[in-house]
Every structure is written in C-alpha cells, then in structure tokens.
Amino acid sequence: MPTRAEVENITYGYCIRTGEKIPFNPERPFSYNAYKSWAEYKNMDYPEAYCHKTGKPSYGKTSMRNPILR
C-alpha cells in the first residue's frame, strides 16, 4: 500500500506560476487565479517559474506548453 506522501505526489501538482499545490493535470497547470492572469494573453510559451510535477523552481524553463521540467 502506498504511503500518504506517495499518493500526494501522484495526485497533486504545483501551479507553474505561483508554486501552490493544485491537482496534478499537465493540461491545467495553473491555479485558478494564475490561469485568469495567463488567459489574458494565452501565450503557450510564456516562461513560468515552477515545475508542475515537482514544484521546484524552473527558472523560466516551464510554460503552458511544457509544464514539467525534463
């Protein structure tokens, strides 16, 4: 049986703009408020600050198109 931390790592991701914990879904990598801000311009390649999968700083290497650090 997986530990609680393992389950959370599978279930939760991080907003690529704010770093806050959100449901893991690479097609929706923003918190609600961050999405509203992004949707004003809808730039799929705009550099963001965090990895959706790990929450680690991405230093502009993530975006809506590529929300997970490689």
C-alpha positions in Angstrom: 0.0 0.0 0.0 1.5 3.4 -1.0 2.3 5.9 1.8 0.4 9.2 2.0 3.4 11.1 0.6 3.4 8.7 -2.5 -0.3 9.2 -3.0 0.0 13.0 -2.8 2.9 13.0 -5.3 0.6 11.2 -7.7 -2.5 13.3 -7.0 -1.1 16.8 -6.6 1.0 19.0 -8.7 2.0 22.6 -8.5 1.0 25.8 -10.2 3.7 26.7 -12.7 3.3 30.4 -11.9 2.8 30.5 -8.1 4.1 27.2 -6.9 0.9 26.5 -4.9 -0.3 22.9 -4.6 -3.1 22.1 -7.1 -4.5 18.9 -8.6 -1.9 17.3 -11.0 -3.1 17.8 -14.6 -0.5 18.8 -17.2 -3.3 20.2 -19.3 -4.3 22.6 -16.5 -1.0 23.5 -14.7 -2.3 26.8 -13.2 -4.1 27.7 -10.1 -7.4 29.5 -10.8 -6.1 33.0 -10.3 -2.9 32.3 -12.2 -4.9 30.9 -15.1 -7.0 34.1 -15.2 -3.8 36.1 -15.5 -2.4 33.8 -18.2 -5.7 33.7 -20.2 -5.4 37.5 -20.8 -2.7 36.8 -23.4 -2.8 33.0 -23.8 0.9 32.7 -24.7 1.6 28.9 -24.6 5.4 29.6 -24.4 5.4 32.3 -21.8 8.2 31.3 -19.3 6.9 30.3 -15.9 8.5 29.8 -12.5 7.8 26.2 -11.3 7.6 22.6 -12.4 4.0 21.3 -12.3 5.2 17.8 -11.2 7.8 18.6 -8.5 7.1 22.2 -7.6 10.9 23.0 -8.0 11.9 26.4 -9.4 12.1 26.2 -13.2 13.9 29.5 -13.9 11.7 30.1 -16.9 12.1 26.6 -18.4 8.4 25.7 -18.0 5.4 27.0 -19.8 1.8 26.1 -20.5 3.0 24.1 -23.5 5.7 22.3 -21.4 4.7 22.5 -17.7 7.1 19.7 -16.5 10.9 20.1 -16.2 12.7 17.4 -18.2 
